[in-house]
Amino acid sequence: MDEIRIIGLHIFDRIKESNRTQLVLSKYAQLIKTRLGFHEFSTDVCSRSGIIVLQLDGNNNECDAFEEELLSIGGIEVKKMSFLK
């Protein structure tokens, strides 16, 4: 890969979308170099929305396919950053 690619996922309803999202993340696990996930949590409530930040390491075609599959999941917003190496 000629770039450092960072993908940000905003999952609007973690309870509803988590299963399908996790299936796609597992399918492309070999591309994921770093994964960071967070959501609001308190003793009273656990937020239904969440953010996942991924650093990818793979060829551009594989990464593009991964992004396309993520975009096909309803209830998820996908944003990308890329930096030249």
Number of C-alpha atoms within 10 A of each C-alpha: 13 12 15 14 19 19 18 18 19 16 23 18 15 18 12 14 17 13 11 13 20 12 11 15 18 12 11 18 14 11 18 17 12 11 15 10 11 11 14 11 10 8 5 5 8 10 14 15 18 18 17 15 18 19 17 25 19 18 12 14 10 14 19 12 12 18 17 12 14 18 15 9 14 14 15 20 14 15 13 12 11 13 9 8 8
